[in-house]
Amino acid sequence: MEESLVDDFGMTAFHVCFSTIGGPRNALLQVLLLDNNRYPYNALLGWKDANDKLAMDYLVFNWTPENKILLQMTLQSWM
């Protein structure tokens, strides 16, 4: 994994996006999913952080009704 795509805690931009409660995450997720060459989501979504968690684990753990849209966007791009 390219070092610039992972922080000191092993978190990718997807981990941060999904672990943040509130805020304009739809726009951020659209940017991340838009450019698979810059942010290779197939690899990044499968990356485990220092807590042995996938980005999707944070999305489900912090579940809100609004997260349904994030989940749909991610699954449509990932599949």
Secondary structure, DSSP 4 states (H G I P E B T S, - for coil): --GGGS-TTS--HHHHHHH--SSSHHHHHHHHHH-TTTS-HHHHTT---TTS--HHHHHHHT--TTHHHHHHHHHHHH-
